[in-house]
Amino acid sequence: MQTRNFLTCAALLAILAGAMLAADISGNWTATMSMGDNQFNLSYSFKQDGEKLTGTVTGPQGDPLTLNDGKVQGDKISFNVKVETPNGTFTVMNEGTIKGEEITLVGKMQGGPGDGNGMPPITLKRAK
């Protein structure tokens, strides 16, 4: 019986330790994105509450765009951003991996002229 209680306690502690070690990515992050020969800077502002992620991304246009359906699960992150342009509206679906002070994101466009096109990966770094 004591062995069973010990194993139960050990398992519970492992789960709690994993939850405590999960990254909180709240704060400001920066990245540089290349599209063809053009490079531009992106600024992300994240607010994490458990697995829920909210925030904004600001690009060269200067207007912050709201992150939608944001989630952080372990070292995985996902969110989408709705972009309105003179050529139409599209959504960029983002998925990535958190590794310490860096996040690698891969985006995929839905709707608009680039529907289904994948975007090159970008690396976000926590702003100091």
N, C-alpha and C positions, 0 to 999 in steps of 0.2 A: 504494500500500500504506500509506503514511504517513497519507493522508487517511482511509482506512478505520480505522486504529488510533486516530486522533484522534477520529473520530465515535463509535467504540465507547467510548472513555474518557469522552467528553462525555456520552453517554447513561447510562453507569454512574454518573457523578457526579451527574447530574440525579436519578436514582432514589434514590441514597443521600441526597441533600439533601432530597428529598421525605419520605423515611422519618424523617430527623432533625427535620424541621419538623412532623411529625404531632403533634397535641396529646396530651399525657399528662394525662388528666383525674383522675388519682389525687388524693384529698383529699376535703374536705368541701364540700358545695354546699347551698344553701337555696332554697326556693321557697314561694310562697303559691298555694293552689289555691282556686277558688271553685266551690261546688256550690249552685246556687240562690242564696239570700240569705246562705248561710254561707261564711265564709272560714276556712281553717286552714293552718297552717304545716307544711311537709315538710322533713325534713333527710335528705340523701343522703350516704353515705360510699362513695366509689368507690376501687377498687384495680385499676389497669390493668397488665397484663403483656402487652406486644405488642398483639395484637387481642383478647385475653381480658379480660373485665371481670367483676369480682366486687364485692360490697359489700352494703349494706343501705339501706333507706329507713325513716324513722321519722315517723309521723304523730301526730295528736293523742292516739291511744290509748297512745302511749309505748313500745310494744313494737317493736323493729326487725324488719322483714321482709326476708328474704334475696332478693337479686336472682338470677335464674336465667337461664341461656343468654345471658349478657351478651357483647356484641361491640362493638368500636370498629374501624371500617374507614374510614380517612381522616377526614373530618369527620362521619361518620354513627355513631350510637350506637343500640343496641337491647338490650332485656332484658325479662324479664317478672317479675311479682311475684304470688305466690299469696296470696290474702286469704281468711281464714276469718271468717265472721260468724255470728251466731245464725240468719240467714236462709239460710245455705248458703255454699259455697265457690266462688270465682270467681278468674280470672286476669286481670290487667291487662297487656296487651302494649304495651310502650312503644317508640317509635321517635323519633329526634330528630336534630338537627343541632347540631354544636359550632361556635361562633363566638367564639374567644378565651376570655374569662372568662364566657361565657354558653352555656347549652345550652337549646334549645327542644325540648320533649318533647310528643308527642301520644300519648295512651293509648287503647286500645280494650279493652272488657271482653269476656271469653269465659266462658261458663257463668254460672250464677246468674240473678238477676232482670233484669240489664241486658245480657244476651247480645247481642253485636254492636253495642252502643251505643258511639259514639265519645265521648271526653271532650274538654273544651276544652283547647287547648294551654296549657302552663305554661312559664315561663322560670326555669331554675335559674341561680343566680349563685354563683360560687366564694366560699366563706366566707373572710373575711379574718382 
